[in-house]
Amino acid sequence: MCKISLARNDDNANAPVKINISISEDNVTYSDFGDCDFDNELDGFQSYSFSELQRSDRYIKINTLEKGLGGENFTIIGEVNVGIKN
């Protein structure tokens, strides 16, 4: 199992605040895993944890849904659960 935790550390409150997580077994078809909504009024460190992934969930896509003040939208695709044996 793999647990997803996102952290936001912004000293001037202008990073993206709404983030969506999607998961995939094949890096082609993604399923929605959930959203997190950070408080853009709060400077400093914030974190959000999701439930655990199954072993077959190999890829994760993090996509910003809303820009922060002066921020840019972005998407990150990463590979998780690499090297885990059944």
LUMLUM-716179 format. One record per residue: chain; z, x, y of N, C-alpha, C in turn. Coordinates in Angstrom, 2 decimals. Example, Ala and Ser with C-alpha at 12.3 -4.5 7.8 and 13.67 -1.06 7.14 Angstrom:
REM LUMLUM-716179
+-------+---------+---------+---------+---------+---------+---------+---------+---------+---------+
| chain |    n.zz |    n.xx |    n.yy |   ca.zz |   ca.xx |   ca.yy |    c.zz |    c.xx |    c.yy |
+-------+---------+---------+---------+---------+---------+---------+---------+---------+---------+
|     A |    7.80 |   13.19 |   -5.69 |    7.80 |   12.30 |   -4.50 |    7.80 |   13.20 |   -3.30 |
|     A |    7.08 |   12.85 |   -2.25 |    7.14 |   13.67 |   -1.06 |    7.87 |   12.90 |    0.03 |
+-------+---------+---------+---------+---------+---------+---------+---------+---------+---------+
This chain:
REM LUMLUM-716179
+-------+---------+---------+---------+---------+---------+---------+---------+---------+---------+
| chain |    n.zz |    n.xx |    n.yy |   ca.zz |   ca.xx |   ca.yy |    c.zz |    c.xx |    c.yy |
+-------+---------+---------+---------+---------+---------+---------+---------+---------+---------+
|     A |    0.00 |    0.83 |   -1.19 |    0.00 |    0.00 |    0.00 |    0.00 |    0.88 |    1.25 |
|     A |   -0.54 |    0.35 |    2.30 |   -0.62 |    1.06 |    3.57 |   -0.19 |    0.10 |    4.67 |
|     A |    0.68 |    0.53 |    5.53 |    1.14 |   -0.32 |    6.63 |    0.48 |    0.14 |    7.91 |
|     A |   -0.03 |   -0.81 |    8.69 |   -0.70 |   -0.49 |    9.96 |    0.29 |   -0.66 |   11.10 |
|     A |    0.42 |    0.37 |   11.90 |    1.21 |    0.28 |   13.12 |    0.37 |    0.79 |   14.27 |
|     A |    0.32 |    0.02 |   15.34 |   -0.38 |    0.44 |   16.55 |    0.65 |    0.75 |   17.62 |
|     A |    0.38 |    1.76 |   18.39 |    1.28 |    2.11 |   19.49 |    0.48 |    2.26 |   20.76 |
|     A |    1.09 |    1.87 |   21.84 |    0.46 |    2.00 |   23.16 |    1.44 |    2.75 |   24.03 |
|     A |    1.01 |    3.86 |   24.58 |    1.86 |    4.63 |   25.47 |    1.07 |    4.87 |   26.74 |
|     A |    1.44 |    4.16 |   27.79 |    0.67 |    4.19 |   29.03 |    1.64 |    4.26 |   30.20 |
|     A |    1.55 |    5.30 |   30.97 |    2.50 |    5.46 |   32.06 |    2.10 |    4.74 |   33.34 |
|     A |    0.92 |    4.14 |   33.37 |    0.55 |    3.40 |   34.59 |   -0.03 |    2.02 |   34.28 |
|     A |    0.21 |    1.51 |   33.09 |   -0.10 |    0.13 |   32.69 |   -1.55 |   -0.26 |   32.92 |
|     A |   -2.49 |    0.59 |   32.54 |   -3.89 |    0.19 |   32.68 |   -4.70 |    0.37 |   31.40 |
|     A |   -4.04 |    0.54 |   30.27 |   -4.74 |    0.63 |   28.99 |   -5.05 |   -0.77 |   28.48 |
|     A |   -6.00 |   -0.89 |   27.53 |   -6.30 |   -2.21 |   26.97 |   -5.05 |   -2.86 |   26.37 |
|     A |   -4.97 |   -4.18 |   26.50 |   -3.75 |   -4.87 |   26.10 |   -3.93 |   -5.82 |   24.92 |
|     A |   -5.12 |   -6.32 |   24.67 |   -5.36 |   -7.20 |   23.52 |   -6.24 |   -6.45 |   22.52 |
|     A |   -5.74 |   -6.33 |   21.28 |   -6.42 |   -5.54 |   20.26 |   -6.54 |   -6.37 |   18.99 |
|     A |   -7.71 |   -6.29 |   18.33 |   -7.95 |   -6.98 |   17.07 |   -8.12 |   -5.94 |   15.96 |
|     A |   -7.58 |   -6.28 |   14.78 |   -7.69 |   -5.43 |   13.60 |   -8.53 |   -6.16 |   12.56 |
|     A |   -9.50 |   -5.48 |   11.98 |  -10.29 |   -6.00 |   10.87 |  -10.22 |   -5.00 |    9.73 |
|     A |  -10.34 |   -5.49 |    8.48 |  -10.29 |   -4.61 |    7.32 |  -11.52 |   -4.83 |    6.44 |
|     A |  -11.86 |   -3.81 |    5.66 |  -13.05 |   -3.87 |    4.81 |  -12.86 |   -3.00 |    3.58 |
|     A |  -13.49 |   -3.42 |    2.48 |  -13.52 |   -2.59 |    1.28 |  -14.72 |   -1.64 |    1.29 |
|     A |  -15.79 |   -2.02 |    2.03 |  -17.05 |   -1.29 |    1.94 |  -17.61 |   -0.77 |    3.27 |
|     A |  -16.91 |   -0.97 |    4.36 |  -17.34 |   -0.57 |    5.70 |  -18.59 |   -1.33 |    6.15 |
|     A |  -18.87 |   -2.47 |    5.52 |  -20.00 |   -3.32 |    5.90 |  -19.50 |   -4.70 |    6.31 |
|     A |  -18.76 |   -5.34 |    5.41 |  -18.22 |   -6.67 |    5.66 |  -16.74 |   -6.55 |    6.02 |
|     A |  -16.39 |   -6.99 |    7.22 |  -15.01 |   -6.90 |    7.69 |  -14.36 |   -8.28 |    7.74 |
|     A |  -13.09 |   -8.35 |    7.41 |  -12.30 |   -9.57 |    7.50 |  -11.26 |   -9.40 |    8.59 |
|     A |  -11.01 |  -10.46 |    9.33 |  -10.02 |  -10.41 |   10.39 |   -8.63 |  -10.22 |    9.79 |
|     A |   -7.88 |   -9.28 |   10.32 |   -6.54 |   -8.99 |    9.82 |   -5.46 |   -9.41 |   10.80 |
|     A |   -5.83 |   -9.59 |   12.06 |   -4.86 |  -10.04 |   13.05 |   -5.06 |   -9.39 |   14.40 |
|     A |   -4.37 |   -9.92 |   15.38 |   -4.42 |   -9.44 |   16.76 |   -3.04 |   -8.97 |   17.19 |
|     A |   -3.01 |   -8.10 |   18.16 |   -1.76 |   -7.77 |   18.83 |   -2.01 |   -7.80 |   20.33 |
|     A |   -0.99 |   -8.14 |   21.05 |   -1.09 |   -8.34 |   22.49 |    0.03 |   -7.54 |   23.14 |
|     A |   -0.33 |   -6.44 |   23.77 |    0.66 |   -5.61 |   24.46 |    0.90 |   -6.14 |   25.87 |
|     A |    2.05 |   -5.87 |   26.41 |    2.42 |   -6.31 |   27.75 |    1.94 |   -5.28 |   28.77 |
|     A |    0.93 |   -5.63 |   29.56 |    0.40 |   -4.66 |   30.52 |    1.30 |   -4.48 |   31.74 |
|     A |    2.35 |   -5.26 |   31.84 |    3.33 |   -5.08 |   32.92 |    4.37 |   -4.02 |   32.56 |
|     A |    4.41 |   -3.65 |   31.30 |    5.41 |   -2.70 |   30.82 |    4.80 |   -1.32 |   30.70 |
|     A |    5.29 |   -0.37 |   31.46 |    4.86 |    1.01 |   31.34 |    5.60 |    1.65 |   30.16 |
|     A |    4.99 |    2.64 |   29.58 |    5.66 |    3.37 |   28.51 |    5.22 |    2.92 |   27.13 |
|     A |    6.03 |    3.24 |   26.12 |    5.67 |    3.06 |   24.71 |    5.91 |    1.64 |   24.25 |
|     A |    4.91 |    1.05 |   23.58 |    5.04 |   -0.23 |   22.91 |    4.42 |   -0.09 |   21.53 |
|     A |    4.95 |   -0.78 |   20.52 |    4.35 |   -0.70 |   19.19 |    4.27 |   -2.08 |   18.56 |
|     A |    3.39 |   -2.22 |   17.58 |    3.16 |   -3.48 |   16.89 |    2.81 |   -3.13 |   15.45 |
|     A |    3.49 |   -3.73 |   14.49 |    3.22 |   -3.44 |   13.08 |    2.63 |   -4.65 |   12.37 |
|     A |    1.65 |   -4.39 |   11.51 |    1.04 |   -5.43 |   10.69 |    1.58 |   -5.34 |    9.27 |
|     A |    1.32 |   -6.37 |    8.48 |    1.75 |   -6.36 |    7.09 |    0.95 |   -5.31 |    6.31 |
|     A |    1.31 |   -5.16 |    5.07 |    0.71 |   -4.09 |    4.27 |   -0.67 |   -4.45 |    3.76 |
|     A |   -1.51 |   -3.45 |    3.64 |   -2.86 |   -3.60 |    3.10 |   -2.84 |   -3.45 |    1.58 |
|     A |   -3.84 |   -4.00 |    0.94 |   -4.03 |   -3.81 |   -0.50 |   -4.75 |   -2.48 |   -0.72 |
|     A |   -4.69 |   -1.96 |   -1.92 |   -5.35 |   -0.68 |   -2.22 |   -6.85 |   -0.74 |   -2.01 |
|     A |   -7.45 |   -1.91 |   -2.22 |   -8.91 |   -2.04 |   -2.08 |   -9.36 |   -2.05 |   -0.62 |
|     A |   -8.44 |   -2.28 |    0.31 |   -8.78 |   -2.29 |    1.73 |   -8.88 |   -0.85 |    2.21 |
|     A |  -10.10 |   -0.35 |    2.29 |  -10.30 |    1.08 |    2.54 |  -10.60 |    1.40 |    4.00 |
|     A |  -11.21 |    0.48 |    4.73 |  -11.61 |    0.75 |    6.11 |  -10.89 |   -0.19 |    7.07 |
|     A |  -10.62 |    0.32 |    8.24 |   -9.97 |   -0.47 |    9.28 |  -10.77 |   -0.33 |   10.56 |
|     A |  -10.92 |   -1.43 |   11.26 |  -11.62 |   -1.41 |   12.55 |  -10.66 |   -1.94 |   13.60 |
|     A |  -10.46 |   -1.16 |   14.65 |   -9.60 |   -1.54 |   15.78 |  -10.51 |   -1.77 |   16.97 |
|     A |  -10.45 |   -2.96 |   17.53 |  -11.35 |   -3.34 |   18.61 |  -10.55 |   -3.94 |   19.76 |
|     A |  -10.74 |   -3.42 |   20.96 |  -10.06 |   -4.02 |   22.10 |  -10.77 |   -5.31 |   22.49 |
|     A |   -9.99 |   -6.33 |   22.79 |  -10.53 |   -7.63 |   23.18 |  -10.47 |   -7.84 |   24.68 |
|     A |   -9.61 |   -7.10 |   25.34 |   -9.42 |   -7.28 |   26.78 |   -9.14 |   -5.92 |   27.41 |
|     A |   -9.78 |   -5.66 |   28.51 |   -9.56 |   -4.39 |   29.21 |   -8.25 |   -4.43 |   29.98 |
|     A |   -7.63 |   -3.29 |   30.09 |   -6.52 |   -3.15 |   31.00 |   -7.06 |   -2.92 |   32.40 |
|     A |   -6.21 |   -2.74 |   33.35 |   -6.64 |   -2.49 |   34.72 |   -7.37 |   -1.16 |   34.78 |
|     A |   -8.66 |   -1.20 |   35.03 |   -9.45 |    0.01 |   35.10 |   -9.78 |    0.62 |   33.76 |
|     A |   -9.36 |   -0.02 |   32.66 |   -9.62 |    0.52 |   31.33 |  -10.99 |    0.12 |   30.82 |
|     A |  -11.35 |    0.66 |   29.69 |  -12.63 |    0.36 |   29.05 |  -12.37 |   -0.21 |   27.66 |
|     A |  -13.25 |   -1.12 |   27.21 |  -13.17 |   -1.60 |   25.84 |  -13.62 |   -0.50 |   24.90 |
|     A |  -13.09 |   -0.50 |   23.68 |  -13.49 |    0.50 |   22.69 |  -13.31 |   -0.06 |   21.29 |
|     A |  -13.97 |    0.56 |   20.34 |  -13.82 |    0.23 |   18.92 |  -13.61 |    1.53 |   18.16 |
|     A |  -12.66 |    1.50 |   17.23 |  -12.39 |    2.65 |   16.37 |  -12.53 |    2.17 |   14.93 |
|     A |  -13.27 |    2.90 |   14.11 |  -13.35 |    2.61 |   12.69 |  -12.77 |    3.80 |   11.95 |
|     A |  -11.79 |    3.55 |   11.09 |  -11.15 |    4.62 |   10.35 |  -11.08 |    4.30 |    8.87 |
|     A |  -10.89 |    5.33 |    8.08 |  -10.77 |    5.17 |    6.64 |   -9.30 |    5.33 |    6.27 |
|     A |   -8.78 |    4.38 |    5.51 |   -7.38 |    4.41 |    5.11 |   -7.29 |    4.44 |    3.58 |
|     A |   -6.10 |    4.66 |    3.08 |   -5.83 |    4.66 |    1.64 |   -6.63 |    5.73 |    0.90 |
|     A |   -7.07 |    6.75 |    1.58 |   -7.84 |    7.81 |    0.93 |   -6.89 |    8.64 |    0.07 |
|     A |   -7.27 |    8.86 |   -1.16 |   -6.47 |    9.68 |   -2.06 |   -5.38 |    8.94 |   -2.80 |
|     A |   -5.26 |    7.63 |   -2.60 |   -4.25 |    6.85 |   -3.32 |   -4.81 |    6.50 |   -4.69 |
|     A |   -4.05 |    6.77 |   -5.73 |   -4.49 |    6.47 |   -7.09 |   -3.83 |    5.18 |   -7.56 |
|     A |   -4.58 |    4.39 |   -8.33 |   -4.04 |    3.13 |   -8.87 |   -3.07 |    3.41 |   -9.99 |
+-------+---------+---------+---------+---------+---------+---------+---------+---------+---------+
